[in-house]
């Protein structure tokens, strides 16, 4: 009988080595190396026998060995520099990663995912991955208004695809070629999406609208704020009538921003939230104050999710294929790794699904 805790103390199984393969196949270690690396110097029969034995033993080349030999690591990297507490309930990144992984796994490429505290740590991690040959390329998320990552990755020669337009990416147009070192980009048109939201609310009669935005310094946050201001100006709405406040995307900051907004002398009749979590938190604040939705306050969530659909009333939301956006980003990275040209690819434009949380503002 195994003593308590004995299994936990057992050493992990030893990984098979080239020496093990050589012994089992009855050939020299150099012959095994030639066979596994597709080099001349062994017969086809020997090559086939060595590969069969390697498969039987479950042998895999180590990432360090592949890096030293100049071969691919069979791994792509994704780093997220956001407060960890904001990721537990937000569905966007889970859906994005599921789409990325679907494409990569079809090519037997692993995804190395890491959450870090800040942009400096993210850049240091890229340098380490590059030096160790840990990844073949990276997917860069949350582009910044002042972003050191494109220049760093270009200087390292580490293939990359930016997920989301860079700060200089003009609404409705391609990224200027000289704005950043050349990197492929997959982006969605935040400006047009915001215009659709404002069209909906303005059409219902709303003239006092607040926007609870995401993290300051993110390129897409700035684009959404800028687009809302542009669309408001076109409709003759000044900064007292339509304004934005930034948060960290968490339910706590979303709720606190809602309280401040509703405490204003002239509170808005509609609020746009930059994610589903903050929209649900805002609806909860309104309910706690006895403010009926949508009779006195309309609510729109930027990203649709199950949260938006099970909340009462169901939340009007921008609907997009987030897993599909992840698949598009991963496909573009694979194209770059396969020697394809650098491109700027636009994803599907989100559509607004009107539900019970938006309606006409109260009379007067």
Sine and cosine of phi, psi and omega as CSV:
sin_phi,cos_phi,sin_psi,cos_psi,sin_omega,cos_omega
0.00,0.00,0.65,-0.76,0.00,-1.00
-0.97,0.25,0.78,-0.62,0.01,-1.00
-0.92,0.38,0.52,-0.85,0.01,-1.00
-0.82,0.57,0.74,-0.67,0.02,-1.00
0.99,0.13,-0.12,0.99,-0.05,-1.00
-0.91,0.41,-0.65,0.76,-0.02,-1.00
-0.88,0.47,-0.60,0.80,-0.02,-1.00
-0.93,0.38,-0.42,0.91,-0.04,-1.00
-1.00,0.01,-0.13,0.99,-0.02,-1.00
-0.91,0.42,0.55,-0.83,0.04,-1.00
-0.95,0.30,0.54,-0.84,0.06,-1.00
-0.90,0.43,0.46,-0.89,-0.01,-1.00
-0.86,0.51,0.65,-0.76,0.00,-1.00
-0.96,0.29,0.71,-0.70,0.03,-1.00
-0.96,0.27,0.62,-0.78,0.04,-1.00
-0.91,0.42,0.54,-0.84,-0.03,-1.00
-0.88,-0.47,0.13,-0.99,0.07,-1.00
-0.87,0.49,-0.57,0.82,0.04,-1.00
-0.88,0.47,-0.64,0.77,0.04,-1.00
-0.90,0.44,-0.66,0.75,0.00,-1.00
-0.91,0.42,-0.70,0.72,-0.01,-1.00
-0.87,0.49,-0.69,0.73,-0.01,-1.00
-0.89,0.45,-0.72,0.70,-0.03,-1.00
-0.93,0.38,-0.62,0.78,-0.06,-1.00
-1.00,0.09,-0.22,0.98,0.01,-1.00
0.96,0.29,0.59,0.81,0.01,-1.00
-0.73,-0.69,0.10,-1.00,0.03,-1.00
-0.98,0.20,0.31,-0.95,0.03,-1.00
-0.90,0.43,-0.58,0.82,0.03,-1.00
-0.91,0.42,-0.59,0.81,0.04,-1.00
-0.91,0.42,-0.62,0.78,0.05,-1.00
-0.88,0.47,-0.69,0.73,0.00,-1.00
-0.88,0.47,-0.70,0.72,0.03,-1.00
-0.87,0.49,-0.70,0.72,-0.07,-1.00
-0.92,0.39,-0.70,0.71,-0.07,-1.00
-0.96,0.28,-0.42,0.91,-0.01,-1.00
-0.98,-0.20,0.21,0.98,0.06,-1.00
0.85,0.53,0.65,0.76,0.02,-1.00
-0.97,-0.24,0.46,-0.89,0.05,-1.00
-0.93,0.37,0.34,-0.94,0.04,-1.00
0.81,-0.58,-0.14,0.99,0.07,-1.00
-0.71,-0.70,0.41,-0.91,0.00,-1.00
-0.97,0.26,0.26,-0.97,0.03,-1.00
-0.90,0.44,-0.60,0.80,0.02,-1.00
-0.90,0.45,-0.70,0.71,0.01,-1.00
-0.90,0.43,-0.67,0.74,0.01,-1.00
-0.86,0.51,-0.71,0.70,-0.02,-1.00
-0.91,0.42,-0.66,0.75,-0.02,-1.00
-0.90,0.43,-0.68,0.73,0.00,-1.00
-0.89,0.47,-0.70,0.72,-0.02,-1.00
-0.92,0.39,-0.58,0.81,0.03,-1.00
-0.91,0.42,-0.69,0.72,0.03,-1.00
-0.90,0.43,-0.67,0.75,0.01,-1.00
-0.86,0.51,-0.65,0.76,0.01,-1.00
-0.93,0.37,-0.65,0.76,0.02,-1.00
-0.89,0.46,-0.60,0.80,-0.02,-1.00
-0.99,0.12,-0.17,0.99,-0.02,-1.00
0.96,0.26,0.50,0.87,-0.05,-1.00
-0.96,0.26,0.65,-0.76,0.13,-0.99
-0.68,-0.73,0.64,-0.77,0.07,-1.00
-0.91,0.41,0.67,-0.75,0.04,-1.00
-0.96,0.29,0.45,-0.89,0.00,-1.00
-0.89,0.45,-0.57,0.82,0.01,-1.00
-0.91,0.42,-0.66,0.75,0.01,-1.00
-0.91,0.41,-0.64,0.77,0.03,-1.00
-0.89,0.45,-0.67,0.74,-0.01,-1.00
-0.89,0.46,-0.68,0.74,-0.01,-1.00
-0.91,0.42,-0.51,0.86,-0.04,-1.00
-1.00,0.01,-0.02,1.00,0.00,-1.00
0.99,0.14,0.14,0.99,0.01,-1.00
-1.00,0.10,0.23,-0.97,0.03,-1.00
-0.94,0.35,0.48,-0.88,0.01,-1.00
-0.99,0.14,-0.29,0.96,-0.05,-1.00
0.94,0.34,0.53,0.85,-0.08,-1.00
-0.50,-0.86,0.65,-0.76,0.11,-0.99
-0.91,-0.41,0.51,-0.86,-0.07,-1.00
-0.94,-0.34,0.53,-0.85,0.09,-1.00
-0.59,-0.80,0.86,-0.51,-0.01,-1.00
-0.89,-0.45,0.69,-0.72,0.01,-1.00
-0.85,-0.52,0.90,-0.43,0.01,-1.00
-0.98,-0.21,0.99,0.15,0.03,-1.00
-0.61,-0.79,0.37,-0.93,0.09,-1.00
-0.85,0.53,0.79,-0.61,-0.09,-1.00
-0.86,0.51,-0.53,0.85,-0.07,-1.00
-0.93,0.36,-0.29,0.96,0.00,-1.00
-0.99,0.10,-0.14,0.99,-0.10,-1.00
-1.00,-0.07,-0.28,0.96,-0.13,-0.99
-0.91,0.42,-0.56,0.83,-0.09,-1.00
-0.90,-0.43,-0.16,0.99,-0.02,-1.00
-0.99,0.12,0.80,-0.60,-0.12,-0.99
-1.00,0.06,-0.26,0.97,-0.14,-0.99
-0.84,0.54,-0.78,0.62,-0.10,-1.00
-0.94,0.33,-0.53,0.85,0.08,-1.00
-0.88,0.47,-0.69,0.73,0.02,-1.00
-0.93,0.37,-0.65,0.76,0.02,-1.00
-0.87,0.49,-0.74,0.68,-0.03,-1.00
-0.91,0.42,-0.59,0.81,0.01,-1.00
-0.89,0.46,-0.63,0.78,0.05,-1.00
-0.93,0.37,-0.65,0.76,0.05,-1.00
-0.87,0.49,-0.75,0.66,-0.06,-1.00
-0.90,0.43,-0.56,0.83,0.01,-1.00
-0.86,0.52,-0.69,0.72,-0.01,-1.00
-0.96,0.28,-0.71,0.71,-0.05,-1.00
-0.91,0.42,-0.66,0.75,-0.05,-1.00
-0.91,0.41,-0.49,0.87,0.04,-1.00
-0.90,0.44,-0.41,0.91,0.06,-1.00
-0.98,-0.20,0.19,0.98,-0.01,-1.00
0.85,0.52,0.63,0.78,0.05,-1.00
-0.94,-0.33,0.78,-0.63,0.00,-1.00
-0.99,0.16,0.36,-0.93,0.08,-1.00
-0.92,-0.40,0.88,-0.48,0.05,-1.00
-0.99,-0.11,0.94,-0.33,-0.12,-0.99
-0.91,-0.41,0.74,-0.67,-0.01,-1.00
-0.60,-0.80,0.69,-0.73,0.09,-1.00
-0.98,-0.18,0.75,-0.66,-0.03,-1.00
-0.79,-0.61,0.16,-0.99,-0.11,-0.99
-0.98,0.18,-0.59,0.81,-0.12,-0.99
-0.41,-0.91,0.05,-1.00,-0.08,-1.00
-0.93,0.37,-0.58,0.82,0.03,-1.00
-0.88,0.47,-0.67,0.74,0.03,-1.00
-0.91,0.41,-0.61,0.79,0.05,-1.00
-0.88,0.48,-0.71,0.70,0.00,-1.00
-0.90,0.44,-0.64,0.77,0.04,-1.00
-0.89,0.46,-0.59,0.81,0.01,-1.00
-0.92,0.38,-0.64,0.77,0.07,-1.00
-0.87,0.50,-0.67,0.74,0.01,-1.00
-0.89,0.46,-0.67,0.75,-0.01,-1.00
-0.93,0.37,-0.69,0.72,0.03,-1.00
-0.86,0.51,-0.67,0.74,-0.01,-1.00
-0.91,0.42,-0.71,0.70,-0.03,-1.00
-0.90,0.44,-0.60,0.80,-0.03,-1.00
-1.00,0.03,-0.11,0.99,-0.05,-1.00
0.90,0.43,0.55,0.83,-0.10,-1.00
-0.97,0.25,-0.53,0.85,-0.06,-1.00
-0.75,-0.66,0.43,-0.90,0.06,-1.00
-1.00,0.05,-0.44,0.90,-0.01,-1.00
-0.18,-0.98,0.14,-0.99,-0.05,-1.00
-0.71,-0.71,0.44,-0.90,0.16,-0.99
-0.96,-0.26,0.84,-0.55,-0.09,-1.00
-0.97,-0.22,0.88,-0.48,-0.03,-1.00
-0.94,-0.33,0.21,-0.98,0.02,-1.00
0.80,0.60,0.86,0.51,0.06,-1.00
-0.82,0.57,0.61,-0.79,-0.03,-1.00
-0.98,-0.20,0.32,-0.95,0.09,-1.00
-0.93,0.37,-0.61,0.80,0.13,-0.99
-0.88,-0.47,0.99,-0.15,-0.21,-0.98
-0.87,-0.49,0.92,-0.39,0.00,-1.00
-0.99,0.16,-0.18,0.98,-0.16,-0.99
-0.93,0.36,-0.68,0.73,0.03,-1.00
-0.84,0.55,-0.69,0.72,0.02,-1.00
-0.90,0.43,-0.66,0.75,0.01,-1.00
-0.89,0.46,-0.76,0.65,-0.05,-1.00
-0.90,0.43,-0.60,0.80,0.06,-1.00
-0.91,0.42,-0.64,0.77,-0.01,-1.00
-0.93,0.37,-0.53,0.85,0.03,-1.00
-0.98,0.19,-0.33,0.94,-0.10,-1.00
0.96,0.29,0.42,0.91,0.00,-1.00
-1.00,-0.02,0.90,-0.44,-0.03,-1.00
-0.84,0.54,0.63,-0.78,-0.06,-1.00
-0.47,-0.88,0.44,-0.90,0.15,-0.99
-0.78,-0.62,0.78,-0.62,0.02,-1.00
-1.00,0.06,0.81,-0.58,0.00,-1.00
-0.99,-0.14,0.97,-0.25,-0.12,-0.99
0.95,-0.31,0.61,-0.79,-0.06,-1.00
-0.92,0.40,0.57,-0.82,0.09,-1.00
-0.94,0.34,0.20,-0.98,-0.12,-0.99
-0.86,0.52,-0.52,0.85,-0.04,-1.00
-1.00,0.04,0.05,1.00,-0.01,-1.00
-0.95,0.30,0.96,-0.29,-0.09,-1.00
-0.96,0.29,0.59,-0.81,0.05,-1.00
-0.83,0.56,0.79,-0.61,0.07,-1.00
0.98,0.19,0.13,0.99,-0.04,-1.00
-0.65,-0.76,0.22,-0.98,0.00,-1.00
-0.96,0.28,0.33,-0.94,0.01,-1.00
-0.95,0.33,0.75,-0.66,0.04,-1.00
-0.86,0.51,0.70,-0.71,-0.11,-0.99
-0.90,0.43,-0.54,0.84,-0.11,-0.99
-1.00,-0.07,0.00,1.00,-0.10,-0.99
-0.95,0.32,-0.60,0.80,-0.03,-1.00
-0.67,-0.74,0.32,-0.95,0.18,-0.98
-0.82,0.57,0.56,-0.83,-0.12,-0.99
-0.90,0.43,0.86,-0.51,0.13,-0.99
-0.64,-0.77,0.57,-0.82,0.12,-0.99
-0.92,0.39,0.55,-0.84,-0.05,-1.00
-0.70,-0.71,0.69,-0.73,0.17,-0.99
-0.90,-0.43,0.82,-0.57,-0.13,-0.99
-0.65,-0.76,0.34,-0.94,0.11,-0.99
-0.84,-0.54,0.54,-0.84,-0.11,-0.99
-0.99,0.11,1.00,0.01,0.01,-1.00
-0.89,0.46,-0.54,0.84,-0.05,-1.00
-0.91,0.42,-0.73,0.69,0.02,-1.00
-0.92,0.39,-0.60,0.80,0.02,-1.00
-0.89,0.45,-0.69,0.73,0.03,-1.00
-0.90,0.44,-0.62,0.79,0.03,-1.00
-0.87,0.49,-0.61,0.79,0.03,-1.00
-0.91,0.42,-0.63,0.77,0.01,-1.00
-0.90,0.43,-0.74,0.67,-0.03,-1.00
-0.92,0.40,-0.60,0.80,0.08,-1.00
-0.83,0.56,-0.70,0.71,-0.03,-1.00
-0.90,0.44,-0.76,0.65,-0.05,-1.00
-0.93,0.36,-0.67,0.74,0.01,-1.00
-0.90,0.44,-0.64,0.77,0.02,-1.00
-0.90,0.45,-0.48,0.88,0.05,-1.00
-0.98,0.21,-0.24,0.97,0.02,-1.00
0.93,-0.36,0.08,1.00,-0.03,-1.00
-0.97,0.26,0.71,-0.70,0.04,-1.00
-0.81,-0.59,-0.15,0.99,0.11,-0.99
-0.86,-0.51,0.95,-0.32,-0.15,-0.99
-0.75,-0.66,0.75,-0.67,0.07,-1.00
-0.93,-0.36,0.47,-0.88,0.00,-1.00
-0.81,-0.59,0.91,-0.41,0.08,-1.00
-1.00,-0.04,0.99,-0.16,-0.15,-0.99
-1.00,0.02,0.07,-1.00,0.02,-1.00
-1.00,0.07,-0.52,-0.85,-0.13,-0.99
-0.95,0.31,0.74,-0.68,0.08,-1.00
-0.91,0.41,0.54,-0.84,0.00,-1.00
1.00,-0.06,-0.29,0.96,0.09,-1.00
-0.98,0.20,0.67,-0.75,-0.07,-1.00
-0.87,0.49,-0.65,0.76,-0.05,-1.00
-0.96,0.29,-0.49,0.87,0.10,-0.99
-0.88,0.47,-0.74,0.68,-0.01,-1.00
-0.90,0.44,-0.61,0.79,0.02,-1.00
-0.91,0.43,-0.67,0.74,-0.01,-1.00
-0.91,0.41,-0.69,0.72,0.02,-1.00
-0.88,0.47,-0.71,0.70,-0.01,-1.00
-0.90,0.43,-0.66,0.75,0.00,-1.00
-0.91,0.42,-0.67,0.74,0.02,-1.00
-0.88,0.48,-0.67,0.75,0.00,-1.00
-0.90,0.43,-0.67,0.74,0.01,-1.00
-0.89,0.45,-0.73,0.69,-0.01,-1.00
-0.91,0.41,-0.59,0.81,0.04,-1.00
-0.91,0.41,-0.68,0.74,0.02,-1.00
-0.87,0.50,-0.65,0.76,0.00,-1.00
-0.88,0.47,-0.41,0.91,-0.02,-1.00
-0.97,-0.22,0.13,0.99,0.06,-1.00
0.97,0.23,0.41,0.91,0.00,-1.00
-0.98,-0.21,0.84,-0.55,-0.07,-1.00
-1.00,0.05,-0.06,-1.00,-0.10,-0.99
-0.95,0.31,-0.27,0.96,0.11,-0.99
-0.97,0.22,-0.45,0.90,-0.04,-1.00
-1.00,0.00,-0.57,0.82,-0.03,-1.00
-0.74,-0.67,0.86,-0.51,-0.02,-1.00
-0.53,-0.85,0.31,-0.95,-0.01,-1.00
-0.85,-0.52,0.54,-0.84,0.15,-0.99
-0.77,-0.64,0.57,-0.82,-0.04,-1.00
-0.99,-0.17,0.42,-0.91,-0.01,-1.00
-0.58,-0.82,-0.10,-0.99,0.07,-1.00
-0.98,-0.20,0.25,0.97,-0.02,-1.00
0.98,0.20,-0.05,1.00,-0.08,-1.00
-0.99,0.13,0.33,-0.94,0.05,-1.00
-0.90,0.43,-0.58,0.82,-0.01,-1.00
-0.90,0.45,-0.75,0.66,-0.01,-1.00
-0.95,0.31,-0.54,0.84,0.07,-1.00
-0.89,0.46,-0.67,0.74,0.02,-1.00
-0.92,0.39,-0.69,0.72,-0.01,-1.00
-0.90,0.44,-0.66,0.75,0.04,-1.00
-0.89,0.45,-0.62,0.79,0.02,-1.00
-0.89,0.45,-0.68,0.73,0.01,-1.00
-0.86,0.50,-0.71,0.70,-0.01,-1.00
-0.89,0.46,-0.66,0.75,-0.03,-1.00
-0.90,0.43,-0.69,0.73,-0.04,-1.00
-0.96,0.29,-0.30,0.95,0.03,-1.00
-0.99,0.15,-0.10,0.99,-0.03,-1.00
-0.90,0.44,0.41,-0.91,0.01,-1.00
-0.86,0.52,-0.63,0.78,0.09,-1.00
-0.84,-0.54,1.00,0.08,-0.06,-1.00
-0.93,0.37,0.41,-0.91,-0.01,-1.00
-0.95,0.32,0.34,-0.94,0.11,-0.99
-0.99,-0.15,-0.08,1.00,0.03,-1.00
-0.50,-0.86,0.59,-0.81,0.06,-1.00
-0.76,-0.65,0.74,-0.67,0.09,-1.00
-0.97,-0.24,0.79,-0.62,0.02,-1.00
-0.93,-0.36,0.62,-0.78,-0.08,-1.00
-0.98,0.19,-0.08,1.00,0.20,-0.98
-0.45,-0.89,0.13,-0.99,-0.07,-1.00
-0.94,0.35,-0.61,0.79,-0.05,-1.00
-0.88,0.47,-0.72,0.69,0.00,-1.00
-0.93,0.37,-0.56,0.83,0.02,-1.00
-0.90,0.44,-0.68,0.73,0.03,-1.00
-0.91,0.41,-0.65,0.76,0.05,-1.00
-0.88,0.47,-0.66,0.75,0.02,-1.00
-0.91,0.42,-0.64,0.77,0.04,-1.00
-0.89,0.45,-0.59,0.81,0.02,-1.00
-0.92,0.39,-0.65,0.76,0.05,-1.00
-0.88,0.48,-0.70,0.71,0.01,-1.00
-0.87,0.49,-0.69,0.72,0.01,-1.00
-0.89,0.46,-0.64,0.77,0.01,-1.00
-0.90,0.43,-0.43,0.90,0.02,-1.00
-1.00,-0.10,0.08,1.00,0.00,-1.00
0.96,0.28,0.41,0.91,0.02,-1.00
-1.00,-0.09,0.94,-0.34,-0.05,-1.00
-0.96,0.29,0.65,-0.76,0.07,-1.00
-0.94,-0.33,0.83,-0.55,0.13,0.99
-0.98,-0.21,0.19,0.98,-0.12,-0.99
-0.85,0.53,-0.63,0.78,0.02,-1.00
-0.89,-0.45,-0.30,0.95,-0.01,-1.00
-0.55,-0.84,0.83,-0.55,0.09,-1.00
-1.00,-0.08,0.58,-0.82,-0.05,-1.00
-0.76,-0.65,0.71,-0.70,0.07,-1.00
-0.80,-0.60,0.72,-0.69,0.08,-1.00
-0.97,-0.23,0.65,-0.76,-0.02,-1.00
-0.93,0.36,-0.71,0.70,-0.02,-1.00
-0.92,-0.38,0.78,-0.62,0.05,-1.00
-0.96,0.29,0.46,-0.89,0.06,-1.00
-0.26,-0.97,0.04,-1.00,0.06,-1.00
-0.87,0.49,-0.55,0.83,0.04,-1.00
-0.84,0.55,-0.69,0.72,-0.02,-1.00
-0.91,0.41,-0.52,0.85,-0.09,-1.00
-1.00,0.07,-0.34,0.94,0.00,-1.00
-0.98,-0.21,-0.22,0.98,0.07,-1.00
-0.93,0.36,0.57,-0.82,0.06,-1.00
-0.92,-0.39,0.84,-0.54,-0.09,1.00
-0.95,0.31,0.36,-0.93,0.03,-1.00
-0.88,0.47,0.62,-0.79,-0.14,-0.99
-1.00,0.00,0.75,-0.66,0.20,-0.98
-0.87,0.49,0.70,-0.71,-0.12,-0.99
-0.48,-0.88,0.42,-0.91,0.18,-0.98
-0.98,0.17,0.81,-0.59,-0.06,-1.00
-0.95,-0.31,0.79,-0.61,0.08,-1.00
-0.59,-0.81,0.32,-0.95,-0.01,-1.00
-1.00,0.03,1.00,0.07,-0.05,-1.00
-0.92,0.40,-0.69,0.72,0.10,-0.99
-0.85,0.53,-0.60,0.80,0.04,-1.00
-0.90,0.43,-0.58,0.82,0.06,-1.00
-0.91,0.42,-0.64,0.77,0.07,-1.00
-0.90,0.43,-0.66,0.75,0.04,-1.00
-0.88,0.47,-0.66,0.75,0.01,-1.00
-0.88,0.48,-0.68,0.74,0.01,-1.00
-0.90,0.44,-0.70,0.72,0.00,-1.00
-0.91,0.41,-0.63,0.78,0.04,-1.00
-0.89,0.46,-0.62,0.79,0.01,-1.00
-0.93,0.37,-0.62,0.78,0.04,-1.00
-0.91,0.43,-0.67,0.74,0.03,-1.00
-0.89,0.46,-0.61,0.79,0.03,-1.00
-0.89,0.45,-0.65,0.76,0.05,-1.00
-0.90,0.44,-0.70,0.71,0.00,-1.00
-0.90,0.44,-0.48,0.88,0.02,-1.00
-1.00,0.09,0.09,1.00,0.06,-1.00
1.00,-0.07,0.20,0.98,0.00,-1.00
-0.95,0.30,0.22,-0.98,-0.02,-1.00
-0.96,0.28,0.41,-0.91,0.10,-1.00
-0.96,0.27,0.70,-0.71,-0.09,-1.00
-0.65,-0.76,0.30,-0.96,0.20,-0.98
-0.91,-0.41,0.89,-0.45,-0.12,-0.99
-0.89,-0.46,0.79,-0.61,0.01,-1.00
-1.00,-0.05,0.75,-0.66,0.06,-1.00
-0.99,0.12,0.05,-1.00,-0.02,-1.00
-0.90,0.44,0.68,-0.73,0.03,-1.00
-0.97,0.24,0.79,-0.61,0.02,-1.00
-0.89,0.46,0.50,-0.87,0.09,-1.00
-0.91,-0.41,0.51,-0.86,-0.04,-1.00
-1.00,0.03,0.82,-0.58,0.07,-1.00
-0.96,-0.28,0.95,-0.31,-0.03,-1.00
-0.97,0.23,0.79,-0.62,0.05,-1.00
-0.80,-0.60,-0.36,-0.93,-0.16,-0.99
-0.98,0.22,-0.11,0.99,-0.07,-1.00
-1.00,0.06,-0.05,1.00,0.06,-1.00
-0.84,-0.54,0.64,-0.77,0.03,-1.00
-0.29,-0.96,-0.10,-1.00,0.00,-1.00
-0.91,0.41,0.55,-0.83,0.03,-1.00
-0.94,0.34,0.33,-0.95,0.04,-1.00
-0.89,0.45,0.57,-0.82,-0.01,-1.00
-0.88,0.48,0.70,-0.71,0.07,-1.00
0.99,0.17,0.00,0.00,0.00,0.00
